[in-house]
């Protein structure tokens, strides 16, 4: 007897075709999905609409993970990097902190650029064989944040005693401009000098010259920058009107090399370098370079012939650096220039140099060592005004919980905000503290209130006879340190990339 026809569901949608005989069912006849999984509450059309998004996400993860084809691709990329040994025979180095520090050096490699391009972009004659750009790129331990600190090439520095490999002549320690370290001792002396000045241990060295920079910009199709004022420099040939411009490789080189636009010369140039670096990263990520294996290979293959790095900087490190910097934008607050104390600091036999602000630079590099954000509060939330300048408040941090490393995290965050922490957090006897406590001598009550303001949710506890050093007993409720400042803001010469500097219609 023939079966009656299948009823059509409401809405006129055709019934599904009958199951082929012999094919095993994917689940029990009750209609429940296998393994107890729940069906999506979304209608079929909504589920279909999410499929492309899931596919794109899946492809992104596939390309950006070190596995299969991605691993082979990145391995071939890493093998194309020129190698140097900047850490050979180095002794008395700073202690390693959390996270990874990469010394990124931009060198004058105009000897690899054609005569026609040199003339067009006013690159002059023979290269100086010196560093044109020096940056420390810090990648946080969790690989989610990258911080970039620019070091002025004219910074007052003292290079350590060293022996010239070419002449085998020994040179004593002496004052120089920072970029002279490369000219006199190459990558090794540059790393030694930077470590000596910052007390930050450099884990990797990455060197990029003019040629690779220009090729990178051209391969991603140019980079768009925006200026609210005319930019004209007769020395480099840069001539930009207010508004948006897409720069090719040669024009980009003019933009980042120009020193005769601003009154602050090299400092203004570093801010443009930071903005352009962020814009270049944004262009590379938004144009799909990182998500397209063939395009990625094309771009990296064309530029890595002009890149040098230490032997330990390979495909894994390239991937980590790329992942951490994908989040950057032109207004990123994680770009910063080392705080400046004196511009035009005269040194006999050296000339006019840039001298760092001692306190400000110490705080900045302490934040790097502690793996803390270096963001200047000029971008994002404003600083909360307090009665007492954090720079005058000495703090001892104690970890009142069983969470390993909490004391170090609190100490680093307070130090990065400006407080004079001891840098040596302790473990408290009491290890079940839930709410963070600020303990203080009643004679320093205003300082205690200022410190407590920087620790949202903390409570104050007076302790007679404790003395001038305040104590923070970190509890389980600690989340972050609030940025604070005294009534009269200081001017330490530090700078960060501001979003309003590059916005225009």
Secondary structure, DSSP 8 states (H G I E B T S, - for coil): ---------TTS--------TT---SS-TT---GGG----SS-HHHHHHHHHHHHHHHHHHHHTSSSHHHHHHHHHHHHTSEEE-TTTT--S-----SSEEEEEEEE--GGGS-HHHHHHTT--SS---SEEEEEEEEE-TTSS-EEEEE--TTBEEEE--EE-TTT--EE--EEEETTHHHHHHHHHHHHHHHHHHH-----EEEEEEHHHHHHHHHHTT-EEEEESS-EEETTTTEEE-SEEEEE-HHHHHHHHH--SSSTTTHHHHHHHHHHHHHHHHHHHHHTTTTT-HHHHHHHHHHHGGGEEEETT--HHHHHHHHHHHTT--TT-TTEEE--EEEEEEEETTTEEEEEE-HHHHHHHHHHHHTT-----TTSSS--EEESS-GGG-EEEEEE-SS-TTHHHHHHHHHHHHT-EE-S--EE-S-----S-EEEE-GGGHHHHHHHHHTSTT-EEEE-TT--S-EEEEE-TT------EEESS----S-EE--GGGT---
